[in-house]
Amino acid sequence: FKGINLKSFLPSKEELDKTQSGRALSKQLKSFFETGDFNDLLDDLSRMTENFQNNPQDFNDLTKGFKEDLKLDTNVSNWESPIEKLDSYLPQTPVGKSFSESLIEDVKRHHSEPQFSDYYLSAYNQLGLYGFRPEKLSNKNRFNNTTEDGFHSLYGAHSDFFITSDKIMYYRSEALFETFEVTSEIFKTFKINDHSTLL
C-alpha cells in the first residue's frame, strides 16, 4: 500500500477543521495529513491509544467535540434507558443511524464472528463517547482505566452480583444490563465518613 494517496477520497484537514471533533481527530493524524500515505495513516491510528494514554486532554477534546458536533442533550448523563434514546436520536444527526445499528456495524467490521463480549465492551465505550456518563481523563484517570472499567463491567455481567464504587461504571453497567437483559444484580457502594454509625 505504500505510495497510495488517500487524500483524494478522505476528508481533508480543512474539512475536518470545520468541526471540534474533526480538529481533535486531525491532531491525532498529523503524519497522514502531511503525506497522505496509507502507511502513515496506519501508524497514526496505531499511536492514537498511546497518545490518549499520555495526553488525556486530547481524548477529552475529542469526546467534547463529538458531543457538541452532534448537538447531544447536555443532560444525556441522566437519561433513563440511554441506548433506547440514542437509537431514536442519532439517525437525525450526521451519524445517520441508531446507536444499535452503529454498534453492530462497528463490531462486525472488527470481528468476523462477534461474541457477546465484543458487543458489550464496544457499547460500554461508545456510551461514554456519546456523552452518557463520559470519562474525564487526567494524569490520574488514564485512557487504559476506561478499557479496564469496561472489562470489570463485563465480568459483572457474568456474575450473580456486581458491586462497584465507581459511579460511571455503575450507571453505564446499569444501562447495558437493561439492554442486554443481564440478570446480574448491580449495587453501588457509598462512602462512609463516620464508621461508628455502623456499630
N, C-alpha and C positions, 0 to 999 in steps of 0.2 A: 504493500500500500504506500510505500514511501514515494513522495512526489505527487500524490493525489491532492489537488487543491480543493478543499471543501468549502472555501469561502463563497464559491459561486452559487451554492444552493442551501447554505445555512444562514441564519440571521447574522447580519454584520454587527460589528461592535457598535456602530452608530445606532442601529435598530435596537439593540439590547439596552443601550444607554438611555432610551426613552422611558424605561420603567425602573423602579427601585430594585426589584428583584433581578432585572436584567443587568443593572450596573454591578450588583453584588456577584452575579454569576460571571460576568466578563472579567472581574478581578481575579477569579479562580482560573481563568483560561488564557492567561497572558501570552504564553508561548504560542498557542494556537492562533491567536489573533495577530501575532507578529508574522507568522509564516503561512498559516492556512493549511499546514501539513497534517495529515491523518495521525501520524505517529506523535506529533506534538499534542494533538487533542487527547490521545490515549494517555500520554504522560501527564498532562494537566489533570485529567479526570482521576488518574491513579493517585495523584498527590492531594486531591481535594479532601479526603478524610484526614490526612495528616495535617493539612492546613487548618481545618476546622478544629482539630485537637490542639494545635499550637497557637491558634489565633481565634479564640472563642467569639470575638466580636464579629468576625467575618460570617460565622454561622448565624449570629443574632441579626445581622444586617440582611442576610438572605431571607430568613423567615419573616422578619418585619416587612420587608419589601413585598414578599409574596402575599402576605395578608392584606397589605394596603392596595396592591395592584388588583387583587380580586375583590376589593371592597367588602371584605368579610365583616360581619357583625362584630363590633367591639366587645360584645358580651358573649361571644361564642364559647368561652370557657365555662360559662354557667348553663349552657344548653342542656336540656334533658334529651336523651336519645340523639346525640350529635351526629351519628352516622346517617340516621334517617333524615335529619335536617340538611346535612351536606349533600345527600343524594338528590334532594329536591332543589337545592340552591345552586350547586356547581354547574349544572347544564346551562345556566343563564350567564355564565362567566366565560372568559377566554378558555377555560379548561374544556368546556363544551360537552362534558359527560358527568355522570354521577360519580360520587366518591367510590361506590362499589364497582362500577364499570372500570374506572381508572385503576383501582386496586387490582382487579382481576387481570387487566391487560398488563400492568406493570409486573406482577408476579409471573405471569406466563411468559413474558419476554425474557426473564432471567432464569426460569426453571422449566425444564421440559416436562417434568412430572411433579407439579406442585403438591406439597403436603400442607396439612393444617397449619403447621408452624410457619411456613412461608407466608401464608396469607395473614396470620395473626401478627407476626413481627412487622410486616410491612404496614399493616393497618395501625399498629401501635405508633410507629414513627410518623406516618402520614397524618394522623390526628394532630400531632404537635405542629407539623408543617402548616396545616390549615387553621391553626390558632386555637385548637382545643387543648387547654392545659399545656401551653408550649413551655419548652425548657428555655431558661435564660442562662446561657453558658457564661462561665467566668473562669478565672485561673483555678478555682476550687472545683467547680462543677464543669468537667470537661466533656467533650463530644463522646468519648467512649463510655461515659457514665450513662448516656441516653440509650446506647445499644445494650448495655448490661441490664438496665432497667426493663427493657423490652423482654429480655430473656427471663428475668425474675417473674415478670407478669405471666409469661408463657408457662413457666413451671407452676405458678399458682393456679393456672387454668387446668392443670392436670392433677391437682391436689383436692382433698376434701375441704380444706380451709386455706385461705390465703390472707396473711396478716402483714400489713406494711405501715410504716410511719411516714412514708413519702406521699404527700398529697397528690402530686402529679400522677404518680404511678397508680394510686388508688382510683382516681376518677377516670383515667384512661382505661384501666383494667375493668372497672365497673361498666363502662360503655361497651367494651369488647365482650365481656361476659354476656351482656344482654344480646348483642348482635350475633355472636357465635353460639348462643344458647349453652353456655358453660354452666354447669351445675355447682361448681365450687363456691363456697360461701366466702365472701370477702369482708375483711374487717380493717378498720383504720385505727391505729393506736393514737394516743394523745399524750402530751407531756404533763407530768405531774410535778408541780412545784413544791408541794408540801406532802412528803411521803408519810407523815404521821397521820394523815387523814385516812390512810388505808388500813391502819391497825385497829 
